[in-house]
């Protein structure tokens, strides 16, 4: 057989040359570019949050009153907060350095600071007329229907009646209601003379969130504690001869 000549395929040369160039090309380093949103989130998280300092209220005008209202013995730490701003701006670590212990007490204080800053007060927190921690509540009758007049509990200046107070200055109070003809019912309400209304005085623990009472060691130890109690009861019954 004669020698076969290689097949000449000129249309494949451009593709082969291009592939050879790509295979020998050195890969370039890609620039390290992070998304802008990632950088912004890192920058914002690195900055400390600015604490919200709420304004005092007539019922809670200072540090001592605030710690008295929320209870749990926090009134004993009043000397550690020289100003209203310090009370609402100290972090949990700073509170620990001041000696606010145990940790659940610090969490409780921080929770109440946040609630107060959001305007979520306890009983009496919406009172407008308060003098030396004392406020008067009286009944306002709205006789739109003479047969069935509406009755509301309002806060009036100390020592004044509803008639002596301009109607635009009367402030309705939440948490209290009228029962019967002339009786105001609600927490910490002390009746005034001659049934003219009630008086509220700031008392320690008025806003306190009561903690639950543990029974038989709480949920985690309840089974173990009750098992030991049953063993002790059977031992006593055996000593008395009630069981063999």
Phi, psi and omega in degrees: 000147178285158180291128180274129178278143178298146181285129181268118181236082183295337184286347180268347184298315180300321181292320179295319180294324179291320177295322179295323179293319180293323182289332180264000183281133181282127181293137180272148179290133179278137179294141180276094183244122178262149179300147182295325181297325180293317180296320181294319181294322177295319181293320182289325180287335180285335180277139178289142180288138179285122181293147178268121180256103180284162177280144173297159179245164178303325181278335180228080188270348186209178184295315183300317181293319180299312181291330176292318183293318185280347171071207182059032175073010182289345178299333180291346181260013187298329181290347181275354180240095185291333182223165175298321180295321179296321180301321186261000183244344182290140179277174180297320179296320179292323176296323178294320178295331178282350178096020176279098183230157356283181182304326181294332177290321177295317179298319180298316179296317180295321178298318180289328175298316180295318179297317181295321179294332178273001181081020179261092184264168172274194182299133180084357183293340181263010180292140184258324183251104182225133177229120178054041177076016182233140180220147178254138175241135180221174188259130174251124178261128179248100189269058174292321175246108183302331181282336181218072182290144177278143180234130182233151174267125183233156177262125181239158176303148185302129177084001181251158177263175179294321181292330181281350182256128177304143186299326180288347179262354178288137183237120177290152186238135177270151179093356180229149180213166181264128178243128182075217184274311188220030185248126176261127180241145180164170183295141174058028180269120179253122184295142174275169180294146176060024176062034182278354182149203179227162178235139179244132177239141180297126183233144181297130178087013180300326182256009187291137172274108185293136178276149179290154180265126181285135178243123181056044172085007180085183186293321186288324185254006186298315182297316181294316182295317181291328176296316179293325177296319180295321178296317180295320179295319180292324178296318179292321178294324179292322178293329178277354178081015181282333177228152182287000000 
